[in-house]
Amino acid sequence: MLPSFFAGIDVHLILRNDGFVGPVIGEAGLFGVPSVTSDVGSQREALGEGGILVPDGHDAEAVIGALQAVYADRKRYGELAHQHTKMVDHRRSVAAFRSGIEGLLDGL
């Protein structure tokens, strides 16, 4: 399910102002999809160099500017996608990621 979802999108957009990220930024990185996200909580750490942070997810102009920056420069898009995948691969393999998710689910 995740591979087909991420294969169908160019940019992963997650705008939260409460600081909670969950696994979605990492999931996007596993499939080489750069993210645009709010600069709150742990999003900066989760994103690394694999996307663009916007100061406030409610600032429509900042969000539009970030999306335009990603789409306007295909070379930069490729670099963001590569950095996102590289960061996620470095931090967690697919097996480690799966194990972490299973651990979370077991705790529910």
MARBAVEX-679112 format. One line per field, with one value per atom (N, C-alpha, C): residue number from 1; residue in one letter; atom name; x negated, y negated, z negated. Coordinates in steps of 0.2 Angstrom, whole numbers, plus 5000, padded with zeros to 4 digits. Example, Ala and Ser with C-alpha at 12.3 -4.5 7.8 and 13.67 -1.06 7.14 Angstrom:
<rs>
nr	[1; 1; 1; 2; 2; 2] $
rest	[a; a; a; s; s; s] $
atom	[N; CA; C; N; CA; C] $
u	[4934; 4938; 4934; 4936; 4932; 4936] $
v	[5028; 5022; 5016; 5011; 5005; 5000] $
w	[4961; 4961; 4961; 4965; 4964; 4961] $
</rs>
This chain:
<rs>
nr	[1; 1; 1; 2; 2; 2; 3; 3; 3; 4; 4; 4; 5; 5; 5; 6; 6; 6; 7; 7; 7; 8; 8; 8; 9; 9; 9; 10; 10; 10; 11; 11; 11; 12; 12; 12; 13; 13; 13; 14; 14; 14; 15; 15; 15; 16; 16; 16; 17; 17; 17; 18; 18; 18; 19; 19; 19; 20; 20; 20; 21; 21; 21; 22; 22; 22; 23; 23; 23; 24; 24; 24; 25; 25; 25; 26; 26; 26; 27; 27; 27; 28; 28; 28; 29; 29; 29; 30; 30; 30; 31; 31; 31; 32; 32; 32; 33; 33; 33; 34; 34; 34; 35; 35; 35; 36; 36; 36; 37; 37; 37; 38; 38; 38; 39; 39; 39; 40; 40; 40; 41; 41; 41; 42; 42; 42; 43; 43; 43; 44; 44; 44; 45; 45; 45; 46; 46; 46; 47; 47; 47; 48; 48; 48; 49; 49; 49; 50; 50; 50; 51; 51; 51; 52; 52; 52; 53; 53; 53; 54; 54; 54; 55; 55; 55; 56; 56; 56; 57; 57; 57; 58; 58; 58; 59; 59; 59; 60; 60; 60; 61; 61; 61; 62; 62; 62; 63; 63; 63; 64; 64; 64; 65; 65; 65; 66; 66; 66; 67; 67; 67; 68; 68; 68; 69; 69; 69; 70; 70; 70; 71; 71; 71; 72; 72; 72; 73; 73; 73; 74; 74; 74; 75; 75; 75; 76; 76; 76; 77; 77; 77; 78; 78; 78; 79; 79; 79; 80; 80; 80; 81; 81; 81; 82; 82; 82; 83; 83; 83; 84; 84; 84; 85; 85; 85; 86; 86; 86; 87; 87; 87; 88; 88; 88; 89; 89; 89; 90; 90; 90; 91; 91; 91; 92; 92; 92; 93; 93; 93; 94; 94; 94; 95; 95; 95; 96; 96; 96; 97; 97; 97; 98; 98; 98; 99; 99; 99; 100; 100; 100; 101; 101; 101; 102; 102; 102; 103; 103; 103; 104; 104; 104; 105; 105; 105; 106; 106; 106; 107; 107; 107; 108; 108; 108] $
rest	[m; m; m; l; l; l; p; p; p; s; s; s; f; f; f; f; f; f; a; a; a; g; g; g; i; i; i; d; d; d; v; v; v; h; h; h; l; l; l; i; i; i; l; l; l; r; r; r; n; n; n; d; d; d; g; g; g; f; f; f; v; v; v; g; g; g; p; p; p; v; v; v; i; i; i; g; g; g; e; e; e; a; a; a; g; g; g; l; l; l; f; f; f; g; g; g; v; v; v; p; p; p; s; s; s; v; v; v; t; t; t; s; s; s; d; d; d; v; v; v; g; g; g; s; s; s; q; q; q; r; r; r; e; e; e; a; a; a; l; l; l; g; g; g; e; e; e; g; g; g; g; g; g; i; i; i; l; l; l; v; v; v; p; p; p; d; d; d; g; g; g; h; h; h; d; d; d; a; a; a; e; e; e; a; a; a; v; v; v; i; i; i; g; g; g; a; a; a; l; l; l; q; q; q; a; a; a; v; v; v; y; y; y; a; a; a; d; d; d; r; r; r; k; k; k; r; r; r; y; y; y; g; g; g; e; e; e; l; l; l; a; a; a; h; h; h; q; q; q; h; h; h; t; t; t; k; k; k; m; m; m; v; v; v; d; d; d; h; h; h; r; r; r; r; r; r; s; s; s; v; v; v; a; a; a; a; a; a; f; f; f; r; r; r; s; s; s; g; g; g; i; i; i; e; e; e; g; g; g; l; l; l; l; l; l; d; d; d; g; g; g; l; l; l] $
atom	[N; CA; C; N; CA; C; N; CA; C; N; CA; C; N; CA; C; N; CA; C; N; CA; C; N; CA; C; N; CA; C; N; CA; C; N; CA; C; N; CA; C; N; CA; C; N; CA; C; N; CA; C; N; CA; C; N; CA; C; N; CA; C; N; CA; C; N; CA; C; N; CA; C; N; CA; C; N; CA; C; N; CA; C; N; CA; C; N; CA; C; N; CA; C; N; CA; C; N; CA; C; N; CA; C; N; CA; C; N; CA; C; N; CA; C; N; CA; C; N; CA; C; N; CA; C; N; CA; C; N; CA; C; N; CA; C; N; CA; C; N; CA; C; N; CA; C; N; CA; C; N; CA; C; N; CA; C; N; CA; C; N; CA; C; N; CA; C; N; CA; C; N; CA; C; N; CA; C; N; CA; C; N; CA; C; N; CA; C; N; CA; C; N; CA; C; N; CA; C; N; CA; C; N; CA; C; N; CA; C; N; CA; C; N; CA; C; N; CA; C; N; CA; C; N; CA; C; N; CA; C; N; CA; C; N; CA; C; N; CA; C; N; CA; C; N; CA; C; N; CA; C; N; CA; C; N; CA; C; N; CA; C; N; CA; C; N; CA; C; N; CA; C; N; CA; C; N; CA; C; N; CA; C; N; CA; C; N; CA; C; N; CA; C; N; CA; C; N; CA; C; N; CA; C; N; CA; C; N; CA; C; N; CA; C; N; CA; C; N; CA; C; N; CA; C; N; CA; C; N; CA; C; N; CA; C; N; CA; C; N; CA; C; N; CA; C; N; CA; C; N; CA; C; N; CA; C; N; CA; C; N; CA; C; N; CA; C; N; CA; C; N; CA; C; N; CA; C] $
u	[4996; 5000; 4996; 4991; 4987; 4983; 4980; 4976; 4980; 4986; 4990; 4993; 4994; 4996; 4990; 4984; 4979; 4976; 4978; 4976; 4981; 4986; 4991; 4991; 4986; 4985; 4978; 4978; 4971; 4969; 4973; 4971; 4975; 4972; 4976; 4977; 4983; 4985; 4988; 4985; 4988; 4987; 4992; 4992; 4996; 4992; 4994; 4991; 4994; 4992; 4991; 4993; 4992; 4986; 4982; 4975; 4975; 4981; 4981; 4980; 4976; 4974; 4977; 4975; 4976; 4972; 4973; 4968; 4969; 4973; 4975; 4969; 4965; 4959; 4954; 4953; 4948; 4951; 4957; 4960; 4959; 4960; 4959; 4952; 4947; 4940; 4939; 4942; 4940; 4942; 4946; 4948; 4946; 4941; 4938; 4942; 4947; 4952; 4950; 4948; 4946; 4952; 4951; 4957; 4957; 4962; 4963; 4967; 4964; 4967; 4966; 4970; 4970; 4963; 4960; 4954; 4956; 4959; 4961; 4959; 4958; 4957; 4951; 4952; 4946; 4946; 4950; 4950; 4943; 4940; 4933; 4928; 4928; 4924; 4926; 4933; 4935; 4934; 4934; 4933; 4926; 4922; 4915; 4914; 4911; 4910; 4914; 4920; 4924; 4930; 4930; 4936; 4936; 4941; 4941; 4946; 4943; 4947; 4950; 4956; 4960; 4961; 4960; 4960; 4967; 4972; 4979; 4983; 4986; 4990; 4997; 4998; 5004; 5003; 4997; 4995; 4995; 5001; 5002; 4996; 4994; 4989; 4982; 4981; 4974; 4975; 4981; 4982; 4981; 4985; 4985; 4978; 4974; 4967; 4963; 4964; 4960; 4962; 4968; 4970; 4967; 4968; 4965; 4958; 4954; 4947; 4945; 4949; 4948; 4950; 4955; 4957; 4953; 4951; 4948; 4941; 4938; 4931; 4930; 4931; 4931; 4924; 4919; 4912; 4912; 4915; 4916; 4920; 4926; 4931; 4927; 4923; 4919; 4914; 4911; 4906; 4910; 4916; 4920; 4922; 4925; 4927; 4921; 4915; 4909; 4907; 4907; 4905; 4910; 4917; 4922; 4921; 4920; 4919; 4913; 4907; 4901; 4901; 4905; 4905; 4909; 4915; 4919; 4915; 4912; 4908; 4902; 4899; 4894; 4897; 4902; 4905; 4909; 4912; 4916; 4917; 4915; 4917; 4924; 4926; 4934; 4935; 4931; 4932; 4932; 4928; 4928; 4934; 4936; 4942; 4948; 4949; 4954; 4954; 4949; 4948; 4951; 4949; 4951; 4959; 4962; 4969; 4972; 4970; 4973; 4973; 4967; 4967; 4972; 4973; 4978; 4985; 4986; 4993; 4994; 4989; 4989; 4991; 4989; 4990; 4997; 5001; 5008; 5013] $
v	[5006; 5000; 4994; 4993; 4987; 4986; 4991; 4990; 4987; 4990; 4987; 4980; 4979; 4972; 4967; 4968; 4964; 4963; 4969; 4968; 4964; 4962; 4958; 4950; 4949; 4942; 4939; 4932; 4929; 4926; 4924; 4920; 4923; 4924; 4926; 4919; 4917; 4911; 4913; 4911; 4912; 4905; 4902; 4896; 4897; 4897; 4898; 4893; 4890; 4885; 4887; 4894; 4897; 4900; 4901; 4904; 4912; 4915; 4922; 4924; 4929; 4931; 4938; 4942; 4949; 4952; 4957; 4960; 4958; 4953; 4952; 4948; 4944; 4941; 4946; 4951; 4956; 4961; 4962; 4966; 4963; 4956; 4953; 4953; 4953; 4954; 4960; 4966; 4972; 4973; 4969; 4970; 4964; 4960; 4955; 4949; 4948; 4942; 4936; 4931; 4925; 4922; 4920; 4917; 4910; 4906; 4899; 4900; 4897; 4898; 4892; 4891; 4886; 4887; 4881; 4881; 4881; 4886; 4887; 4894; 4894; 4901; 4904; 4910; 4914; 4915; 4911; 4911; 4909; 4905; 4903; 4909; 4912; 4918; 4924; 4925; 4930; 4929; 4923; 4921; 4921; 4918; 4917; 4913; 4915; 4911; 4914; 4917; 4921; 4917; 4910; 4907; 4899; 4896; 4889; 4888; 4884; 4882; 4876; 4875; 4868; 4866; 4860; 4858; 4859; 4859; 4859; 4863; 4868; 4872; 4869; 4863; 4859; 4853; 4852; 4847; 4849; 4848; 4851; 4849; 4842; 4840; 4844; 4845; 4849; 4856; 4859; 4866; 4866; 4861; 4861; 4860; 4855; 4854; 4860; 4864; 4870; 4875; 4876; 4880; 4878; 4872; 4869; 4870; 4869; 4870; 4878; 4882; 4889; 4891; 4888; 4890; 4886; 4880; 4876; 4878; 4882; 4884; 4891; 4895; 4902; 4905; 4901; 4904; 4903; 4898; 4897; 4903; 4904; 4909; 4916; 4918; 4924; 4924; 4918; 4918; 4919; 4916; 4917; 4924; 4927; 4934; 4938; 4937; 4941; 4941; 4934; 4933; 4936; 4936; 4939; 4946; 4950; 4957; 4959; 4955; 4956; 4956; 4951; 4950; 4955; 4957; 4962; 4969; 4971; 4977; 4977; 4971; 4971; 4972; 4969; 4969; 4976; 4978; 4984; 4988; 4994; 4999; 5000; 5003; 5005; 5010; 5014; 5019; 5016; 5011; 5007; 5003; 5000; 4996; 5000; 5006; 5011; 5013; 5014; 5017; 5011; 5005; 4999; 4999; 4999; 4999; 5004; 5010; 5016; 5015; 5012; 5011; 5006; 5001; 4996; 4999; 5003; 5007; 5011; 5015; 5020; 5016; 5010; 5006; 5003; 5004; 5001; 5005] $
w	[5000; 5000; 5000; 4996; 4995; 5002; 5005; 5011; 5016; 5017; 5023; 5021; 5015; 5013; 5014; 5012; 5013; 5020; 5024; 5031; 5035; 5032; 5035; 5033; 5029; 5027; 5028; 5029; 5030; 5024; 5020; 5014; 5008; 5002; 4996; 4992; 4991; 4988; 4981; 4976; 4969; 4965; 4964; 4960; 4953; 4948; 4941; 4937; 4933; 4928; 4921; 4920; 4913; 4912; 4917; 4916; 4917; 4917; 4918; 4925; 4927; 4933; 4935; 4930; 4932; 4937; 4940; 4945; 4952; 4954; 4961; 4964; 4961; 4964; 4966; 4962; 4963; 4969; 4969; 4974; 4981; 4981; 4988; 4990; 4985; 4986; 4989; 4986; 4988; 4996; 4998; 5005; 5010; 5007; 5011; 5012; 5008; 5009; 5004; 5007; 5002; 4999; 4993; 4989; 4988; 4988; 4986; 4979; 4974; 4967; 4963; 4958; 4953; 4949; 4947; 4943; 4935; 4933; 4926; 4923; 4917; 4914; 4917; 4918; 4921; 4928; 4932; 4939; 4942; 4940; 4942; 4942; 4936; 4936; 4940; 4941; 4945; 4952; 4954; 4961; 4964; 4959; 4961; 4967; 4972; 4979; 4984; 4982; 4987; 4989; 4988; 4990; 4987; 4987; 4985; 4979; 4974; 4968; 4969; 4967; 4967; 4960; 4958; 4951; 4948; 4952; 4949; 4954; 4953; 4957; 4959; 4956; 4957; 4962; 4964; 4968; 4975; 4978; 4985; 4990; 4990; 4994; 4993; 4987; 4986; 4989; 4988; 4990; 4998; 5001; 5008; 5011; 5007; 5009; 5009; 5004; 5003; 5008; 5010; 5015; 5022; 5023; 5030; 5030; 5025; 5025; 5026; 5024; 5026; 5033; 5035; 5042; 5047; 5046; 5051; 5053; 5049; 5050; 5049; 5055; 5055; 5052; 5053; 5050; 5043; 5040; 5033; 5030; 5034; 5032; 5031; 5036; 5036; 5030; 5029; 5023; 5016; 5016; 5010; 5009; 5014; 5014; 5012; 5015; 5013; 5006; 5004; 4997; 4992; 4994; 4989; 4989; 4994; 4994; 4991; 4992; 4989; 4981; 4979; 4972; 4969; 4972; 4969; 4969; 4975; 4975; 4970; 4969; 4964; 4957; 4955; 4948; 4947; 4952; 4951; 4958; 4957; 4963; 4963; 4968; 4969; 4963; 4962; 4956; 4950; 4948; 4942; 4941; 4947; 4947; 4946; 4949; 4948; 4940; 4938; 4931; 4926; 4927; 4923; 4924; 4930; 4930; 4927; 4928; 4924; 4917; 4914; 4907; 4905; 4909; 4907; 4907; 4912; 4912; 4907; 4905; 4899; 4893; 4892; 4886; 4886; 4891; 4891; 4888] $
</rs>
